[in-house]
Amino acid sequence: MNIAVLGTGKVGSTLGARLTLRGHRVLYGSRTPTGPDRLDHRSAVTSSDLVVTALPGNDVLSVLNEIGDEALGDKILLDPSATIIPQTATEHTGGEVAVRIQTRFPRTRVVKTLNTMNFAIMVDPLTSVPAATVFVSGDDIAAKTVIIGLLGDLGWPDAGIIDLGGIDTAAATEQAGSLYFAIVRALGDARFNLAVSR
């Protein structure tokens, strides 16, 4: 697939490198584009079939608004963003980012996933932790099928992927942010995963 990764930080770089390794064509959207694979946000999206918002949750909507409805169209949008209060990085601000994206861009097929873990767990999770669960939320079944395939490319086993249902269920995983940061403080380490045992 042709994939636009918006953001060149740890999340974007980690996901982009693995997706490239698995044969996907990855373009990075950046505020400071340099080189043939680092374009401005809108150009990266226009040249791709699928968009990954590897951005802080507070910034996602403003960046997407700059890109605009026409460029986003009916593309699949994978949103792994988390919204936090940067001063403490321990509290979740809420806001239901994925729901707001879907409401603002009704044609775009938004899927929320990978937002309950550190970037180091997003790829090949079982090399870091003994059990791993990733949640998927979205209204478009076909889009979720594509994203679940990408999760497989990232190294997620089928048994560790749980489809929660519509995009409204993304609010539940987004609000797990406060629990995530409480665990980071308690353990002094972000290499863990919230896993469902059954």
Secondary structure, DSSP 8 states (H G I E B T S, - for coil): -EEEEE--SHHHHHHHHHHHHTT-EEEEE-SS--STTEE-HHHHHHT-SEEEE-S-HHHHHHHHHHH-HHHHTT-EEEE----B-TTTS--B----HHHHHHHH-TTSEEEE-S-SS-GGGSSSGGGT-S---EEEEES-HHHHHHHHHHHHHTT--GGGEEEEESGGGHHHHHTTHHHHHHHHHHHT----------
